[in-house]
């Protein structure tokens, strides 16, 4: 509804030479449609108490003329009311900013952004629109080679600002990302990018993007004034087409539990616009607690269908207009209630049905559901994956303490509890944590200088079940520290610009080669992307290999496991992975699933196996072997 009916500011005729523009602002009303929001005890709940709405901006003959600002006309809608205004004259091609100037029954006046704007303004959280321009007619092309299932992807988590900070100069960040796509595809070898949130957040300061307020608008910081902001949707489309041309899937990070909200200053309302379109912001049905709560942020209220539909339509907008290949859903524990279809389950099923109706397949729906019920939630909804913290936790604990323990086997067997068609998304670190290379040297205050300690964990990540994810810079030992808990100080969300000299230095160049090789192995062998893992059962008290020779030897700090599955050619593939996590050589007997010739893919050598084992094998420190038959 929100985009299909062109709520926001839209050209009347989509012409290159400009034209008239129509503004439409929707306000739900349960008197028109009882499903729009719950019947609350408060008499004025859902009543905005609006007397008049004017639209003011740079499109006026005299820019930002509040006295002469035209009035929107209130019209009935099957689900509430729509306030409408159409410019009487055609506007020349260009980029225009605007705000709604709202007068309430108590005489309060507020300048408020448009909740359905597709463009953000340069300052003061203005809304914006364009007329004409080169975005008309640009079509999104599908992923070259076809969209792959999530289990076949190796994902790169990319923070647009940090990724481009060092080299972009005065160019827009969203355009500058394109400079490094060949690096990601060819030098590293990933085949998917998870873009951290690009939807607009309040204010113009640096942000990770997890406090959205304009769900249909890309963040202005990523397409600033020096880079012709009228073209920002063009740049995003070009970026996605450039990704797709290289076989890189595009996954959007979506934040749908909560919004950013910063109050009112001198009549200018900051943050989520719908809240401030109500004389009493607490009467707004779009906000309010549903399920859990995120401290310090404003929750969205999925008790109400106006909210459910608003967020659903935001997802549809990005999927339909920008050809997304998946969405990662942030903080899902707080908009999921067991047994309640509203909130997360309804959103997931609506999206899955939508892409199915479009004739698309392999659209990924990944949850950040960090609790013990995550696998069950994935199994019982339309989700395809969840972020699994187990390997990250074992990695950071192991690097700090200098040793892994029996729990490591369970972290590797990450498919446990999931249906066959679901996968876990696994990682050594992500944007919420320090870089793994920093953790490697944290105990000695050496940071990335001890990068080699991360090698066994990288081998484990890329040979275990699930879908591997790398934090940007991880592959060349970027080593920023990040506090795990800022205790409300707001010091946690900081810029961490990538150092693009690191891939060429003595540390980054070595690690990059290792990641590239491991990624190539995983992409080349369907058996490494299967769910199969042995030993499937392992208890915390098991400190030695099992009778078959698999598992973990805690004293030696060696892990041995068996992986198998169907290769891309349809034939059975088998793998024996042996990894030494210690700082000294370790001698072990390595068991095999079959006799005959096996190839060590990691070290490029072949061995002949008799009696189903290789005896007295010496594993180098912080290294391993990946045998293949």
Helices and strands as residue ranges (DSSP letters): E 8-11, E 21-28, E 50-57, E 70-71, E 73-77, E 80-86, E 94-104, E 109-112, E 119-120, E 127-131, G 150-152, E 155-158, H 160-164, H 173-176, G 177-180, H 181-182, I 183-188, E 192-195, E 199-201, E 212-218, G 220-222, G 225-227, G 229-231, H 232-245, E 249-254, E 258-259, E 261-265, E 268-271, H 273-276, G 281-283, E 298-299, H 305-322, E 326-329, G 332-335, H 344-357, E 364-367, H 374-380, E 385-387, H 390-401, H 407-412, E 423-427, H 436-440, G 442-444, G 447-454, H 455-463, E 467-471, G 474-476, G 502-504, H 508-524, G 526-529, E 551-553, E 558-566, E 572-580, E 586-591, E 596-600, E 605-609, E 613-619, E 623-628
